[in-house]
Amino acid sequence: MIEIIFYFANEIVLVRIRGQTVTFASSVYGAREAPIEGLKISKAGAEMEFPDLKDNPDWKNIAIERFRQKIMSLPNEDAVANYIIQDLTKFGYKARYKQKHGFRREAIK
């Protein structure tokens, strides 16, 4: 299991990776864990990532399915963590800490 802590303005976001399962928790919503389906997904962000979804009325479900496929295509938890750090950084999230398998967390620079 890998946990990554991101800062976004005054919000703290925790991403937990267990094999091919990724959950998200935010300090704004009481830090309750949710899969990607439980998140508010920005249409503008989805369109930036997948321009072909601009006029698609089912854009959210397609974007979620593409996220799942991407996660499933990655070989291990480290690759998933690196992908999520890279992806969220594009949207202004700042990765601060990474913790692997319950060991001491490491600062991300």
C-alpha positions as CSV (number, residue, x, y, z in Angstrom):
1,M,0.0,0.0,0.0
2,I,1.2,3.5,-0.9
3,E,-0.3,6.7,0.5
4,I,0.4,10.1,-1.1
5,I,-0.5,13.4,0.6
6,F,-1.2,16.4,-1.7
7,Y,-1.8,20.0,-0.8
8,F,-4.3,22.0,-2.9
9,A,-4.9,25.6,-1.6
10,N,-6.2,25.0,1.9
11,E,-7.2,21.4,1.2
12,I,-5.3,18.2,2.0
13,V,-5.9,15.3,-0.3
14,L,-4.9,11.7,0.6
15,V,-4.5,9.2,-2.2
16,R,-4.3,5.5,-1.1
17,I,-3.1,2.9,-3.6
18,R,-3.7,-0.8,-2.8
19,G,-2.6,-2.9,-5.7
20,Q,-4.9,-1.7,-8.6
21,T,-7.4,0.0,-6.3
22,V,-7.0,3.8,-5.8
23,T,-9.1,5.8,-3.3
24,F,-9.1,9.5,-2.5
25,A,-9.9,11.4,0.7
26,S,-10.1,15.1,1.2
27,S,-10.0,17.2,4.3
28,V,-12.8,19.3,2.9
29,Y,-15.2,16.4,3.0
30,G,-14.1,15.0,6.4
31,A,-11.4,12.8,4.9
32,R,-13.8,10.0,4.0
33,E,-12.3,7.7,1.4
34,A,-14.0,7.4,-1.9
35,P,-13.2,5.7,-5.2
36,I,-12.9,7.9,-8.3
37,E,-16.7,7.5,-8.9
38,G,-17.3,9.4,-5.6
39,L,-15.3,12.5,-6.6
40,K,-16.5,15.7,-8.2
41,I,-14.8,15.6,-11.5
42,S,-14.2,18.9,-13.4
43,K,-15.6,18.9,-16.9
44,A,-12.9,21.3,-17.9
45,G,-10.2,19.0,-16.5
46,A,-11.6,16.0,-18.2
47,E,-11.7,17.9,-21.5
48,M,-8.1,19.0,-21.0
49,E,-7.1,15.3,-20.5
50,F,-9.4,13.9,-23.2
51,P,-10.4,16.5,-25.8
52,D,-12.7,14.1,-27.6
53,L,-15.1,14.1,-24.6
54,K,-16.0,17.8,-25.1
55,D,-19.5,17.3,-26.6
56,N,-20.1,13.8,-25.2
57,P,-23.0,13.8,-22.7
58,D,-21.5,10.7,-20.9
59,W,-18.1,12.4,-20.5
60,K,-17.8,11.6,-16.8
61,N,-18.3,7.9,-17.0
62,I,-16.0,7.6,-20.0
63,A,-13.3,9.6,-18.2
64,I,-13.6,7.4,-15.1
65,E,-13.4,4.2,-17.3
66,R,-10.2,5.6,-19.0
67,F,-8.7,6.3,-15.6
68,R,-9.4,2.7,-14.5
69,Q,-7.9,1.3,-17.7
70,K,-4.8,3.4,-17.3
71,I,-4.4,2.2,-13.7
72,M,-4.9,-1.4,-14.7
73,S,-2.2,-1.1,-17.4
74,L,0.5,0.0,-15.0
75,P,2.7,-2.8,-13.7
76,N,2.9,-2.0,-9.9
77,E,1.9,0.4,-7.1
78,D,5.0,2.5,-7.6
79,A,4.1,3.1,-11.3
80,V,0.5,4.0,-10.2
81,A,1.8,6.4,-7.6
82,N,4.1,8.1,-10.1
83,Y,1.3,8.4,-12.6
84,I,-1.1,10.0,-10.1
85,I,1.6,12.4,-8.9
86,Q,2.3,13.5,-12.4
87,D,-1.4,13.8,-13.3
88,L,-2.5,15.7,-10.3
89,T,0.5,18.1,-10.5
90,K,-0.8,19.3,-13.9
91,F,-4.0,20.5,-12.1
92,G,-2.2,22.4,-9.3
93,Y,-1.9,19.8,-6.6
94,K,1.4,19.7,-4.8
95,A,2.6,16.3,-3.7
96,R,4.2,16.6,-0.3
97,Y,4.6,13.1,1.3
98,K,4.7,9.5,0.2
99,Q,4.4,6.6,2.5
100,K,5.0,3.0,1.5
101,H,3.7,-0.1,3.3
102,G,3.3,1.7,6.6
103,F,6.9,2.8,6.9
104,R,8.0,6.3,7.7
105,R,6.7,8.8,5.2
106,E,9.1,10.6,2.9
107,A,8.9,14.2,1.7
108,I,8.4,14.7,-2.0
109,K,10.4,17.6,-3.4
